[in-house]
């Protein structure tokens, strides 16, 4: 599984869509951390993918605000 690309974010236009996507990814990260703490089986590469996607969305949100 390759890392998420910034070009894939071009479909998100509004600030609300971006915020909703960030919220969903943060929820997924929380669920992963919870599963890790109770020793359930997880895919560790998803931490990096979700964190990277959140950073990309935050960058896109901040760049949209400047316009």
C-alpha positions in Angstrom: 0.0 0.0 0.0 1.5 3.3 -1.1 1.3 6.5 0.9 -1.6 8.8 0.1 -0.9 11.4 -2.5 -1.8 15.1 -2.3 -3.4 15.0 -5.8 -6.1 12.8 -4.4 -7.3 15.7 -2.3 -8.3 17.8 -5.3 -11.9 16.4 -5.0 -12.4 18.0 -1.6 -13.5 21.6 -2.2 -15.1 23.0 0.9 -13.8 23.6 4.4 -16.6 21.5 5.8 -15.6 18.5 3.7 -12.0 18.8 4.8 -12.9 19.1 8.5 -15.1 16.1 8.2 -12.4 14.1 6.6 -9.9 15.2 9.3 -12.4 14.2 12.0 -12.9 10.7 10.5 -9.1 10.1 10.2 -8.5 11.2 13.8 -11.2 8.8 14.9 -9.5 6.0 13.0 -6.2 6.9 14.6 -7.8 6.8 18.0 -9.3 3.3 17.2 -5.9 2.1 16.1 -4.3 3.3 19.3 -7.0 1.7 21.4 -6.5 -1.6 19.6 -2.8 -1.4 20.1 -3.2 -0.8 23.8 -5.4 -3.9 24.3 -3.1 -6.0 22.1 -5.4 -6.6 19.2 -4.0 -7.2 15.8 -3.4 -4.0 13.9 -1.7 -2.9 10.7 1.1 -0.6 11.9 1.6 1.1 8.6 -1.8 2.7 8.9 -0.5 5.1 11.6 1.8 6.7 9.1 -0.9 6.8 6.4 -3.5 8.4 8.6 -1.1 10.9 10.0 0.2 11.9 6.6 -3.3 12.3 5.3 -4.2 14.5 8.2 -1.2 16.7 7.6 -2.1 17.0 3.9 -5.6 18.0 4.8 -4.5 20.6 7.3 -2.1 22.0 4.7 -4.9 22.2 2.1 -7.2 23.8 4.7 -4.7 26.5 5.6 -3.9 27.2 1.9 -7.6 27.5 1.2 -8.0 30.1 4.0 -5.3 32.3 2.5 -7.1 32.7 -0.8 
